[in-house]
Amino acid sequence: MLQSLVRPTVLSLGLLNVCMGVNLHSWSRNVETPVWQLLQQQLVSDMGQERMYQNSETVVPTTLIYLMSEYEKAILKPLRIQKERNDSTLNIHLIGATYLFEGLSDWNLLAEWMPKYIRTVRIDLILGSPFQEDGPSKDEQGHRIVMDVPDDMQGQVDSRLNVSLLQTRSLPRRKMSKKKKVHDKMDEQELRKKSCGSHLLGTKGVRVVVKCHEKLYQDVWDIIPKPNLAMMINPGFPLPNRRAFDGVLRHLLKKKIPTAVSAQQYVDGGKAHEVWSNGRTPGVKLVPKKDFADEVYQTFETLQMYEAQVVATSSPFPYVYTDGGDVLIKNNVLEFFVGRKPGATRIKMLRRMHEGQPLRHEHADHAIVAELANSLRTPVSRPYARAMKAWARSSMSKCKKSKTVQDWVSCCHVEPTEIEC
């Protein structure tokens, strides 16, 4: 049994209590004893299952280790070849990331569990909505961290704008409900400083370089290194407001980039403690139940329409939290794909959606309406359009006959400050 002394309960740089070299050889036995299982056992031993499920800073690094362990051949085999040329850099793209969630991850934990032939990890945070709150983030003491960021910076960045980190402006998005217990606040500069940079981490001195791009993926994929692994957390496709992901999916599939989609689920009538008290079986292949209200099925069915070679598994490293009385399990299911199925049909692009007759939306938040309308004007492929229509038929019946931008805006606009799409 691996006797790692990683202490995720103390997450700040340099305070991990680890034993030199304990993980150096575990990757050579990954097939027999998956590394992710050893990591999970150690975290449960150190933290307890309940606290592990409520720690936002470990979710991303542990999930990346799981993906590398579970799909080692697809992700790490090219790096084992590159090590002979002293080019052992692991490149990771986190698409649709936010500073509060992915940006505040404990990369020390990732560095400690790297295979010995990887000396550098480059993480590109693709921050399409950099200051959006994407589930509550907590520090190492379990206190919630909130932003102190102007409203006009809390939406999606504009595409094709060569803006610096100090000049980003975006449209506001719907926010999560306010929480009572607030321990710390961080403004935009503090979030950037804490999230981006280069550090030697772990007992093995792995260099982790975090590059921050407040842009859409389409605007940076040609100027950053091709990834060994890409991940999207709660991408929300095929909703009308997420049509920019069509271009992302086509790119990832065409380039055959190993990619994971992390999806969240609700606990029906449940309580947070029931998630860990009832037990879970991690790493098990799943067939998502047909339910377009469930992000797991939404995203999986969309990938099926692109004829992606995709498999879904239960995540060993979920994140459980409550919001407005609901219990959510973030990162509950992971959908992994590399390219399209053999003999897949050519993906056809559709024409831009007709604008239609502008309609009045009394008391509407015009910024939110404009954001949805701009998304609807984005040309998409036939698979995305099919998936979006299938979602509407199932979950938004009043939108099922929508054909124009204004039709969709009207049917999606349920309240003055809320869009259901």
N, C-alpha and C positions, 0 to 999 in steps of 0.2 A: 504494500500500500504506500502510495506517495505520501510523504510527510512534509508537505509544504507548510510553512508557517506564515502564509499571507494573512494579514489582518485588515480586511476591508473596512472594519469599523473605524480605523484611523486612516484617512484617505489622503492627507496632505503629503506633498512631495517630501521624500526622504524619511517618512515615518513608518513605512511598511516593514514589519518585522518578518523577514524572510531568510531562509537558509540558503547560503551560496550554493548554486549548482543543482538544487533538488529537481528542477524541471528540465534539465538539459537533455535527459534521455527518454523522457516520457513520450515524446512524439515518435520515437522509433517503434513504440509499442501501441501506437494509436489504433490500429486495426483491432488488436486483441482487447485493449483497455482504452476506450476513447478518452482523449485528454479532457473533453468537456465534462465527462462524468467525474473525473478526479477534481476538476475545478469546482463543480457543483458540491461535491462531498466536502471539500475544504471550506467553502463559503458557509454551508449549513452548519459545519462544526464550529466555525468561528463566530457566526452571527446568529444562528438559528434561522429556521425557514421563514418565520413571519417577518423578521427584520430584513432578510434578504429580498423578500418580495416587495418590500416597501422602500427600497434603496434605489433612488433614481440614478445615482452616479455610477453604479456598476452595470446597469442594463445594457448599454451599448458595447462596452469592451467585452463583457462575458458573452454576449450574443455573437460578436465577431469571432471569438475563440470557438464557440459552438459550430459556427458555419465552416471555419477552417478545418475543424476536426471531423465533422460529419461529411464534408465534401472535399476532403484533402486532395484527392486526385485532380479535381477541376481547378482548385484555387492555388495549392502550394507546389504541385509538381513542376510548373514552369520555373518557380523560384529555386528549386533544388538544382535545376540545370544552370540557372544564372549564377549560382554561388561559385561555380568554377571560374567565372569571369569577374569575381569580386563585385558583382552587381546585385547583391542580395537585399534589395529594397522592396518592401511590401507596400503597394499603393492601394489605398482604400478611398472610395468616393461615397460620402454620405449625402444623398440627394434629398433636397427638401428639408434640410436640417434647420434647427433653431439654436440660438445661443443658450437658451435656458435648459434645453434637454441634452442634445448631442454635445453642445459646446462645453458643458460643465461635467463631462464624463471623467472618470478616474482612469486616465491613460496609463498610470503607473501599473495598474492591474493588468492591462493588455501587454505592456512591455515584459512583465515578469513571466508571462506564460507563452512567450514567443518561442518558436523553434530556434535552436542554437545557430542555424545558418542565416537567420534574419537579423541584421544589425541595425537596420533603419526601417521605420514605419512612417510613411507619409500619409496623412489623413487630410483629404480635401473636403471641407465643409461647404456644401453648396447651399447657401442660405437664401433661398428664394423669398422666404418670409422670415427674415432674421430675428425679428423681435416679437414674433407671434408666441403666445403662451400655449405650449403643447403638452398639457398635463402638468401637475404641480411638480416642481423640482425642489429637492431638499439637500441640505448640507450634511456633513458627516455626523452631526449630532441629531439629525432627523428633523431639523427646523426647516420650514418652508422658505424658499427664496423667491422674491418677487422682483419685477422690474420697476424701475422708475424712468420710464421712457415715454416721450411725447406720443400722443395718439396717432399723429400723422406718420409715425415710423413703424407702426405695428401691423402693416399689411404686406402685400406682395410687391417686390421691387419691379420696376419697369424693365422690359426686355430691351436688349441691344443698347443700353446706355452705359457708357464707359465711366461710371461714377466711382469716386474714391470712397473709402470707408467713412470719411468724415462728411460726405455729402449725400448719403443715401436718403431718399424720400420715398414713401410708398402709401398705398391706400389702406385705410383702417379695415380690420376684419372683426367679426364677432368674437368677443372675448369669453373666457370661462367665467363662471360665477365667482364672486369674491369669497375669499376664505377668511375666517376670523383670526386664525393663528398665523401671524406674520413675524418672522424673526429678523430678516435682513432684506434690504433693498439694494439693487444694483442698477446704475444708469448704463447707457449704451457704451460709454468708454470703458467702464469697469468690466462689462460683459466681454467686450472685444479683447481687452488685455488679459483676462483670465482664460479665455477660450483659445486664443491664437498664439502660436510661438513654437520654439524648438527647445527640447529638453532631453538630457540623458536621464533615463528612468530605469527603475528596477535594479536589482543586484547585479545584473549582467550588463548594465550600461547600454541598453538599447536606446538609440536616438529616435524620439517620437517628434515628428514635425507636423504641426497642425496649421494648414493654410485655410484662410477664411475668404470666401467669395460671396459677396452680397449681390448675387446675380442668379439668373436662371441657368439651369444646366446647359441648355442649348447655346448659351453665350460663352461658355468656358471649356466645353469638352475638347475643343481643338487646340487649346493652349496649355492644358495640364496633362501630366502623364496618364497613359491608359491604365485603368485600374486592374488589379488582380481580383478585386471584389468590390461590388457596389451594393449599397443598401438604401432602401426607402422605408421610412417609418410613418405609418398612417398616411399614405399618399392620397387616399380618398377617390381614386379613379374607379368608375367612369362617370362621376358626377359632372354636371355641366360646368361647375366652377373650377374643375381640374383638367380642362381639355389640353392644357400645356403638356400634360404627361404623355399625350399621344406621341409627340416627337421624342420624348425621353425613351419610351418603350421601344419605338422603332429603332432608335440608335443602339440601345443595349442589345436588342435581338439581332440586329444586323452584324454588330461587332462580336457577337457571341461572348459577351462579358458575363462572368458568373455574378448573378444578382439575386438578392433576397428582398422580399417585401415583408415587412413586419406589420401585422394587423392586430387591432384590439377588439375586444368583445365585452359585452355587458354580462353581469351575473343577474339572471332573472330572479327578482325578489330576494336576492341573497344579501349576505353581509360579508364584509371584507374577510373576517376570520374564517369563514367557511371555505375560502379558496385554498388555504393551506391545511386546514383541519381535515378536509375531505380527501386530501391527497390528489396528486396529479401524476400522470405517466408521461414524462418528457421525452422528446425525440421520437415519438411514434408517428408514423405516416397517417394522414387523415384524408378523408373525402368530405369536404365541406358540405354541410346541409344546405339545401336550396332555401335561401332567405336573403333577398337583396337589402334588407335592413341591417344585415350583418356585414361588417367590413371584410371579414374573411371571405365570405362568398362573393361579395362585390368584386374584390380584386382578383380572386382566383378565377372566377368566370370570365372576367375581362381578359386575363392572360390566356385562357383557353380559346377565346375568340381570335387572339393573335396567333394561335396554334403554337404557343410556346411549349417547350419541354419543361413542364413545371411539376414539382412535387411539394406537398404541404406537410409540415410536421408540427407537433406541439412544441412550444418553446420551453427549454429548461429554465429560462431566466425571465419570467414575466414580471411586470411591475403593477401592483394593485393599489388603487386609490379610489376615493369617493369624490363625487362632484354633484352637488345639488341633490343629494340623497341617493344617487345612482352609484353602484359599484362597478368600476371599469377595470379590465385587465389589459393593460397596454403590453404589446409585444407577446401576445398569447399564442399566436400562430405565425409560423415563418414559411413563406412560399419561395422556393428556390428554383431558378431556371437558368439555363445556358442555351441560348439560341432557340430556333424553331424546330418543329418536328420535321423529319425527312419527308420530302414531297409536299411541304406546305405551299399553299397557293400564294401568289404574289400579292403583297399588300397594296391596295389601291387607295389613292388619295381622293377625297371628295372635294367638290367645290365649296367655296365659302358660303356659309348660311345666309339666306336672304334676310335683310334687315326687318322688313315688315312695318306695319303702322305703329309709330310711337304711341304709347299709352301713358296716361297720367297715373302716377302713384302718389296718392295723397299722404302727407306726413312721412314720406320715405326718406331713408338715409341715402342721399344721392351718390355718395361715395361707394356704398355697398352695391347699389344698383349698377353703377358704372363698372365696377370690378367684374360683376357677373356678365354684363353685356360684352365687355372686352374679351372675356374668356370664350363666350359663345361665338364671337367673330373669328376666333382662331380656327383655321381649316384643320380638319382631322381626317384620319384614315377611316375606311369602311369598318374595320373591327371596333374602333372606339365608338363610332356612331351607333353600331348595332348594340354594343354593350350599354350605352347611355339610354337608348330606347327601351332595352330590356329592363333596366333599372326603373325607368319611368312607369312602365306598365305594371311593375310589381309594387313599387313603393311611393309613387307620385302620380296616381291615376289621372289627376287633372292636367298632367303634362303629356299624356301619352299621344295626343293628337297635335302637339306643338310642332311647328315647322319652321318658324322664323325666330330671329333673335328676340323680338318683342313678345312673341308667344311664350317663349321660355321664361323671360324675365317676369312676365305677368303671373304665370302659374307657380313660379318658384318663390314669389314675393309674398310670404305668409303674414308678416308683421312689419311695421315701419322700420324696425332695426334688425330684422332677421330674415335670412334667406335659407331656404331648406334644400338648396342644391349645391 
